[in-house]
Amino acid sequence: MGKLASGLLIVAGAIWALGMAWVASNTLSAYLRAGDAPAVVKVADAPEKRWVKLEDARVRCDTRKVQGGFTYFLAEAPQGEPFLAQLSGDVPCDGAQLDGGFIPGRFTREWLKQKIGIDVPVDRDVRFFTQALAPRFLKGVLFRTVGFLVAGLAMLAIGIRSLRRAGRAGPSPS
């Protein structure tokens, strides 16, 4: 492998490893922040980025949509604003358990339609609730991310080793 190819492998490995390290550190942080059990809270009191179980929320079965391995519902509390709930897998309306967490911020109907492909039947910005903030899902993400991080570090190491070998071999004959 020549110096150019080795250099490209180093750059690709470094970018890959840095990206995966960032995802792994954020996932580990969320996992450590989750605790042993979800906090049982009302929707109005639910903090962002925390593992919670919503006690007063109900999903609207008429808004159920299965897409990309997730089930989406519009959900609401008795006296509260509606929010979008993302549950893992194909979840029937009767079995929908709302444990997970709210992603920071509010999302417009246009953004949800463009990025996720979900058209929510409300005219205001909504909060986004996902099971991805529950530890059982964070563990899986962390496991996969660490695997990708190791692959990026291996790519970086192979590139550095190849660059060193190319440097010791001297210029190639023309």
KOLRO-991709 format. One record per residue (C-alpha): z, x, y; residue in three letters. Coordinates in steps of 0.001 Angstrom, whole numbers, plus 500000, padded with zeros to 6 digits. Example, Ala and Ser with C-alpha at 12.3 -4.5 7.8 and 13.67 -1.06 7.14 Angstrom:
2
507800512300495500ALA;507140513670498940SER;
//
This chain:
174
500000500000500000MET;499021501434503384GLY;501053501734506556LYS;499543498618508120LEU;500250496453505081ALA;503760497903504801SER;504409497218508475GLY;503212493631508130LEU;505445493169505094LEU;508415494524507082ILE;507733492156509992VAL;507281489154507689ALA;510414490039505693GLY;512485490503508849ALA;511368487181510351ILE;511900485392507035TRP;515368486945506495ALA;516510486241510063LEU;515379482599509834GLY;517105482071506506MET;520264483855507728ALA;520404481446510681TRP;520018478389508415VAL;522552479763505916ALA;525142480476508618SER;524771476988510139ASN;524982475364506712THR;528028477423505743LEU;529673476526509052SER;529063472805508457ALA;530339473105504880TYR;533547474858505944LEU;534063472336508761ARG;533698469360506371ALA;537139469522504752GLY;538293468109501412ASP;537667464433502125ALA;535748462468504722PRO;537603461041507681ALA;537517457244507414VAL;536565456037510897VAL;534941453215512768LYS;531412453818514073VAL;532614453864517688ALA;535149456609516875ASP;532872458730514678ALA;532431462256516018PRO;529187464189515744GLU;528657466913513131LYS;531708465865511081ARG;531912464466507575TRP;533000460851507904VAL;532992457614505958LYS;532178454633508136LEU;534488451716507424GLU;532988449064509701ASP;529245449725509417ALA;526844447493507556ARG;523244448287506722VAL;520548445790507581ARG;518653445199504354CYS;515582443895506184ASP;515049447384507699THR;515207449359504408ARG;512436451937504024LYS;512084454589501305VAL;510156457657502394GLN;510095461344501455GLY;513008461174499025GLY;515258459318501469PHE;516165455714502175THR;516418454679505808TYR;518320451677507115PHE;519140450394510532LEU;522905449925510440ALA;525415448516512857GLU;529094447923513440ALA;530450444432514221PRO;530746445192517950GLN;528615448243518409GLY;525217449714518876GLU;522812449999515962PRO;522099453416514445PHE;519652454849511922LEU;521156455788508545ALA;519424458268506227GLN;520604458195502598LEU;519445460537499855SER;517208459063497173GLY;516112455486496596ASP;519274453561497502VAL;519379449775497087PRO;520880447789499926CYS;523885446719497833ASP;524801450295496854GLY;524532451871500297ALA;527609454004500991GLN;527759455437504495LEU;529410458816504087ASP;527910461754505919GLY;527768462475509614GLY;526070461823512910PHE;523576464355514229ILE;524300465243517871PRO;522466463219520489GLY;520515460002520613ARG;516946459518519495PHE;514206457387520982THR;512123454965518985ARG;509015457051519749GLU;510634460294518557TRP;511775458711515283LEU;508323457276514660LYS;506558460560515454GLN;508878462992513640LYS;510144460934510700ILE;507647458104510505GLY;510318455426510850ILE;509818452543513272ASP;513232451195514218VAL;513256447611515510PRO;515348448339518630VAL;514373449101522208ASP;517097451638522972ARG;517997455130521840ASP;519956455279518593VAL;522316457679516879ARG;521173459255513601PHE;523541459194510611PHE;522713461341507576THR;524293462153504230GLN;523104465736504724ALA;526453466523506422LEU;528418465665503270ALA;529551468744501278PRO;527713467747498099ARG;524415468023499990PHE;525418471067502040LEU;526150473003498817LYS;522619472426497564GLY;521075473438500885VAL;523265476544501019LEU;522342477546497458PHE;518599477225498138ARG;518850478946501513THR;520695481932500065VAL;517924482231497464GLY;515295482281500204PHE;517399484778502183LEU;517464487126499179VAL;513677486778498870ALA;513252487696502556GLY;515545490708502194LEU;513618491812499100ALA;510351491535501034MET;511867493617503833LEU;513152496260501396ALA;509793496505499609ILE;508018496892502940GLY;510377499663504086ILE;510047501461500770ARG;506259501211500875SER;506165502483504467LEU;508309505487503531ARG;506052506290500569ARG;502943505953502716ALA;504483508292505311GLY;505304510950502686ARG;501853510790501138ALA;500266511860504425GLY;496947510683505796PRO;494545509201503333SER;491274511118502741PRO;488222509675504408SER;
//
